[in-house]
Amino acid sequence: MKTIYLSGPIMDENAGHAREWRVEAGRLFNGAFRLLDPMRRKFVDRQVDSANEIVEFDLQDVRDADIILVNYNKPSIGTSMEVFYAAHDLGKFVVAFSPFEYKDCSPWMARYCTKIVPSLEKAVEYITTHFSE
């Protein structure tokens, strides 16, 4: 079973929104993939003693994943770093969903996301079509 890391804004994001799309992704994938949700850990942003742990656990999830699913709903330093690391350093397939039209996307996100689609549903459909076993 392939593994998908759920990348997207957490810091400065409404906690409900950061969790909501990840829960919906789980429902839509319906057990066809193993999902790695960084929100399963109970760290608090901006606590100096947990910052290195947050980053390292997230990077370990990226390393462990076969595919990265990205919620690109707003600029996010952490999300951008995960995308760059996954695509550039590890050669992973990165699928993003975004409300932005291509012309409004960061050139970095456009370059390092393998595919950008307009909705979570379209991203799930794309991944299911191309990566189901």
PEVENDA-V904611 format. One record per residue. N is the residue number from 1. RES is the residue in one letter. D_FIRST is the distance of its C-alpha to the first C-alpha in Angstrom with 1 decimal. Layout:
{{N RES D_FIRST} {N RES D_FIRST}}
This chain:
{{1 M 0.0} {2 K 3.8} {3 T 6.6} {4 I 9.8} {5 Y 13.2} {6 L 15.8} {7 S 19.0} {8 G 22.4} {9 P 25.8} {10 I 26.4} {11 M 29.8} {12 D 32.7} {13 E 30.4} {14 N 31.2} {15 A 28.9} {16 G 28.4} {17 H 27.3} {18 A 25.0} {19 R 23.2} {20 E 23.7} {21 W 21.6} {22 R 18.6} {23 V 19.0} {24 E 19.4} {25 A 16.2} {26 G 14.4} {27 R 16.5} {28 L 15.9} {29 F 12.1} {30 N 12.7} {31 G 9.5} {32 A 7.4} {33 F 5.9} {34 R 6.6} {35 L 10.2} {36 L 12.7} {37 D 16.1} {38 P 19.1} {39 M 21.3} {40 R 20.0} {41 R 22.5} {42 K 26.2} {43 F 27.9} {44 V 30.9} {45 D 31.5} {46 R 34.7} {47 Q 35.1} {48 V 35.9} {49 D 34.6} {50 S 31.1} {51 A 30.8} {52 N 29.6} {53 E 27.0} {54 I 25.7} {55 V 25.3} {56 E 23.9} {57 F 21.2} {58 D 20.2} {59 L 20.3} {60 Q 18.1} {61 D 15.5} {62 V 15.9} {63 R 15.6} {64 D 12.4} {65 A 10.8} {66 D 9.6} {67 I 11.5} {68 I 14.5} {69 L 15.7} {70 V 19.4} {71 N 22.1} {72 Y 25.1} {73 N 27.7} {74 K 30.2} {75 P 30.8} {76 S 29.1} {77 I 29.7} {78 G 26.6} {79 T 24.3} {80 S 26.1} {81 M 25.7} {82 E 22.0} {83 V 21.8} {84 F 24.2} {85 Y 22.6} {86 A 19.1} {87 A 20.6} {88 H 23.8} {89 D 23.0} {90 L 19.4} {91 G 19.1} {92 K 16.0} {93 F 15.7} {94 V 17.3} {95 V 17.7} {96 A 20.6} {97 F 22.3} {98 S 26.0} {99 P 29.3} {100 F 31.0} {101 E 32.3} {102 Y 31.5} {103 K 35.1} {104 D 34.6} {105 C 31.5} {106 S 32.0} {107 P 32.1} {108 W 29.8} {109 M 27.1} {110 A 27.8} {111 R 27.6} {112 Y 24.4} {113 C 22.3} {114 T 20.9} {115 K 21.3} {116 I 23.3} {117 V 23.4} {118 P 25.8} {119 S 23.6} {120 L 20.4} {121 E 20.2} {122 K 20.5} {123 A 17.9} {124 V 15.3} {125 E 16.7} {126 Y 16.5} {127 I 12.9} {128 T 11.9} {129 T 14.4} {130 H 13.4} {131 F 9.7} {132 S 8.3} {133 E 7.0}}
